[in-house]
């Protein structure tokens, strides 16, 4: 039995969706433990959900079940998949949302979830998180084998970080996420700047931030800085302020690493 089920959705807390999903899980398995990774993913933002899942999943006990409901294609022909890796289970729409996490996890089995025996009886077209993902995760937490839920498939959709553009005098990256503190996370990883970290200069909009710091308090309040964050990504921050507002940027904009 794998009683721990994590939940990652774009439902927010204004509505009753999160509570309903937890209620369905508890009906099937009253001993299940649910843990919220986040319910504040931007609506329909599959990449943001993939990024948050990548940063979170490995901090849970082995055998945990990670359920993701960020599903702009709900009610269409897209599949729902159940994935077993060496250490974890994942259940999500087959829209690429598992791609970042699973690039580091050896995948042992992928199942297309089709067995309606494990769904709620009155299946809706708009709430598969309640009607399919929640009960399947709960039955899995009771020890049901993967083959009960559907047939094994070989492939699933993937999502990846946008590639870096490497030029003789610079590396061009992108802003991939902005957290609740306004910190700017890029698609540049620590290994990407290994040879230039001592003389790092990051250009964002018309400003250049020099150096690589170890903490936010390495600079004075309201001053910008670069650091490698706790998930291994290059982050541009402002001590005790919102870097997003300081620089006036949005997700998808470019940053330059000058050599």
Rosetta blueprint (number, residue, H / E / L):
1 X L
2 X L
3 X L
4 X E
5 X E
6 X E
7 X E
8 X E
9 X E
10 X L
11 X L
12 X L
13 X L
14 X L
15 X L
16 X L
17 X H
18 X H
19 X H
20 X H
21 X H
22 X H
23 X H
24 X H
25 X H
26 X H
27 X H
28 X H
29 X L
30 X L
31 X L
32 X L
33 X E
34 X E
35 X E
36 X E
37 X E
38 X E
39 X L
40 X L
41 X L
42 X L
43 X L
44 X L
45 X L
46 X H
47 X H
48 X H
49 X H
50 X H
51 X H
52 X H
53 X H
54 X H
55 X H
56 X H
57 X H
58 X H
59 X H
60 X L
61 X L
62 X L
63 X L
64 X L
65 X E
66 X E
67 X E
68 X E
69 X E
70 X L
71 X L
72 X L
73 X L
74 X L
75 X L
76 X L
77 X L
78 X L
79 X L
80 X E
81 X E
82 X E
83 X E
84 X E
85 X E
86 X L
87 X L
88 X L
89 X E
90 X E
91 X E
92 X E
93 X E
94 X L
95 X L
96 X L
97 X L
98 X L
99 X H
100 X H
101 X H
102 X H
103 X L
104 X L
105 X L
106 X L
107 X E
108 X E
109 X E
110 X E
111 X E
112 X E
113 X E
114 X L
115 X L
116 X H
117 X H
118 X H
119 X L
120 X L
121 X L
122 X L
123 X L
124 X L
125 X L
126 X L
127 X L
128 X H
129 X H
130 X H
131 X H
132 X H
133 X H
134 X H
135 X H
136 X H
137 X H
138 X H
139 X H
140 X H
141 X H
142 X L
143 X L
144 X L
145 X L
146 X H
147 X H
148 X H
149 X L
150 X E
151 X E
152 X E
153 X E
154 X L
155 X L
156 X L
157 X L
158 X L
159 X L
160 X L
161 X L
162 X L
163 X L
164 X L
165 X E
166 X E
167 X E
168 X L
169 X L
170 X E
171 X E
172 X E
173 X E
174 X E
175 X E
176 X E
177 X E
178 X E
179 X L
180 X L
181 X L
182 X L
183 X L
184 X E
185 X E
186 X E
187 X E
188 X E
189 X E
190 X H
191 X H
192 X H
193 X H
194 X L
195 X L
196 X L
197 X H
198 X H
199 X H
200 X L
201 X E
202 X E
203 X E
204 X E
205 X L
206 X L
207 X E
208 X E
209 X E
210 X E
211 X L
212 X L
213 X E
214 X L
215 X L
216 X H
217 X H
218 X H
219 X L
220 X L
221 X L
222 X L
223 X L
224 X E
225 X E
226 X E
227 X E
228 X E
229 X L
230 X L
231 X L
232 X L
233 X E
234 X E
235 X E
236 X E
237 X E
238 X E
239 X L
240 X L
241 X E
242 X L
243 X H
244 X H
245 X H
246 X H
247 X H
248 X L
249 X L
250 X L
251 X L
252 X L
253 X L
254 X E
255 X E
256 X E
257 X E
258 X E
259 X L
